[in-house]
Amino acid sequence: MQLVVARIGRAHGIKGEVTVEVRTDEPESRLAPGAVLATDPPRPRPLIIERGRVHSGRLLLRFEGVRDRDAAEALRNTLLIAEIDPDEQPEDPDEFYDHQLVDLDVVTRDGTDVGRIEEVAHPPGQDLLVVKREDGGEVLIPFVTEIVPEVDLAAQRIVVDPPPGLLDEAGTERTGTGASANDPAEGPESGASTGSSAPERDTGDGPR
């Protein structure tokens, strides 16, 4: 199974380093030197982490074969994907992998059916639940605690408490809902909520 562990930001310096937006609660193992990572969009060869360091609160990575700023900048916005055991479960009870959420039913607090999760999208800023409605429409729900107070895997459903108008936005463009327009290197650190006062839930996963 594939797990998105980071998103590459801008180049840092002139020696091939890049900033990364961390998408995993285990960066010390997922993003350690020697880690071999697939990419989205795909590249002819995986990226291998040569070294990493923290600078001004941000994680910087350097990959084998990436030696200058131009090569580093060419990787900008690339997702880094690790292969994991499909039976592995997140250690944090508030973290969920994408495959755990896909196909869950979505209902409001009063039991009204909203639809079913078709996909989990990962634009910059915060994760979005792509919910297919019974009428064929689509609604994007930010995966933050304020809006998604309950995830019940045993019952195969999530409970949402949407703000006024959210469920009327079926068909909204994915790039315009809940996502930050800022580059992650300039915006909040990973794990912070963008566009909501509530803590962001963590899928620990990518668009897989």
Residue, then its C-alpha position, 0 to 999 in steps of 0.5 A: m500500500q502506498l502512503v504519501v509522507a510529504r510534499i516538496g516545497r521550494a528549493h533552499g539554497i544552491k546545493g539541491e536542498v528542498t523544503v517539505e510539507v510533512r504528511t506523516d506523524e513518523p518523519e524520523s522513519r519515513l523521511a530518514p536518510g536512505a528512504v526510497l520514495a516514489t513520486d506523484p507525478p511519477r518520475p523515471r526513478p524513485l527519489i532516495i533521501e541523502r540527508g535531512r535537517v531542520h532549519s528554522g522549524r522546517l524540514l529540509l531534504r536533499f536527494e541523491g543526484v539532486r545537486d543544484r537549485d534548478a534541479a531542486e526547484a524542478l521537484r516543487n509540488t511533488l508528492l513523496i510516497a512510501e510503500i507500507d504494510p497494508d495491515e499497518q495502522p496509524e499509532d495516533p487514534d485521530e489519524f486515518y489512512d485514506h483507504q480507511l475513509v474511502d467508501l464510508d457513509v457521511v451523515t449529519r448529527d441529526g442522521t441526514d444522509v449526505g453521501r459516501i466518501e469517494e476520495v480523499a484529496h490533499p491540496p496544500g493547507q488541509d485534507l478534503l473528503v470528496v463526497k459523492r451524493e445520491d443525486g450524483g453531485e459532489v461536495l468537498i468537506p474539509f477534514v477538520t475536527e470542527i466539521v468532522p467530529e466523529v469517525d466511526l470505522a466500526a459503523q463505517r460512517i463519519v458524522v459531520d457538522p457542516p457550517p451553513g452552505l457547505l453541503d450546498e456547494a456540490g460540484t465546487e472546484r477542488t482547488g478552491t475549497g479549503a486549500s491554502a493559496n500559499d506555498p507550504a514553505e511560507g504557510p503554516e507548519s504541517g499539522a496546523s489548520t488552514g481556514s478553520s479554528a479547529p485542529e486538522r485531522d490527519t489522514g497520514d496518507g495521500p491520494r491513494 
